[in-house]
Amino acid sequence: MVNVIGLGYIGLPTALIMASHGIDVVGTDYNENVVGKLESDTLTFEEDGLDQLYREARSAGIAFTTEYEQADVYIVSVPTPYDPASKKIDPSYVVSATESVLERCPDGAIVVIESTVSPGTIDQFIRPLVEGYEAEGGKVHLVHAPERIIPGKMVYELTHNNRTIGADDSEIGERVAQIYGAFCKGDIVVTDIKTAEMSKVVENTFRDVNIAFANELAKICALAGLDVHEVIRIANKHPRVSILNPGPGVGGHCISVDPWFLVGDYPEATTLIRAARDENDSMPSYVLKRASEIMGERSICDPSKVGIYGLTYKEDVDDIRESPTLQMLDSMKQHLASGACKVYDPWVKEDVVVGQVHSLDEFLEGLEMVILMVGHSEIRDGHHRLDGKIVLDTRDILPARDGVYKL
């Protein structure tokens, strides 16, 4: 049996897809509300394909509980935030989950850490716990299998993305690879734990640096009077160039967080990575600066006539973690009156910010200008609804016309 610990954005889809492929699974979360909803057939977040996967997993017998189970394999999928001051990982959730596993697990169990961690975290914080357990006569096998999925495409990517399995013992690594191979069609590479830790953080750091280059290029092109998207489109025709798109910032709990792990642990060796992080973190304030300039150019003096579309960190998901819009609202006082703007996101049903409304009609009513932060399908398919409005299009969604400004 597999006991999946943590039923959030990563743990829940992982538990469901394993159960739907014939693996005996129990999902565990300390949050009674989460477990209660799942047990009563209510999903805790929206995700394409998750409904069907949930039904298949329930038919296969998956159970949800707040208690840790006796299992052959434990998959720990809990948050790994970082300390904004030191830039180092906060391993407390992983440590706590592992301690609870060791209180319950049988001899010979495999503990798989799926949570993204900085290189060396398992050796520094988790291995001592296991060594303490083994000093009393037990045996536990440690494995790191970092998740590699993105909200909006979780079910597809769980099936198709390549996976990395880091293990002390290659035989144990292959056993875990067989478990993931029950549903994963991608390549599964078995390596050592620290290499697996580093490779996952490096993947997201690479993308962060690439996005930072695109964002800096957007600022350069704005000063030069050029269309950055046209410049990137042409540059990417070179066979060895692949520049990502600029945007209003980097959100989510991967790309905006993982590079800090390297900065925190290797401050003297991460000049480029830190500069990229600082560049991407500067974008929400840059968007506000651009919006202020456009308001002046268009003689819009009343901030209540300006609306912000999009609260999530990417399109067509309900995930607001590290959202550029939330970052922008935090710095609103630098450019616009705090709380004066209307804010709307079709995917965010509960009130999370001041001025939030819950329908596109209500949002657009009375607005002269829209700051378009997220390219949800609603606005991509219905961009004509913005006709007649001044728009700062940070996602390059709208066709060119008078009144549409790009980054």
Secondary structure, DSSP 8 states (H G I E B T S, - for coil): -EEEE--STTHHHHHHHHHHTT--EEEE-S-HHHHHHHHTT--SS--TTHHHHHHHHHHTT-EEESS----SEEEE-----B-TTT--B--HHHHHHHHHHHHH--TTEEEEE-S---TTHIIIIIHHHHHHHHHTT--EEEEE------TTSHHHHHHHS-EEEEESSHHHHHHHHHHHHTT--S-EEEE-HHHHHHHHHHHHHHHHHHHHHHHHHHHHHHHHT--HHHHHHHHTTSTT-------S---TTTTTTHHHHHHHH-GGG-HHHHHHHHHHHHHHHHHHHHHHHHHHHTT---GGGEEEE--SSSTT----TT-HHHHHHHTGGGTS-TT-SEEE-TT--S--STTEES-HHHHHTT-SEEEE----HHHHHTGGGGTTSEEEETTS-S---TTEEE-
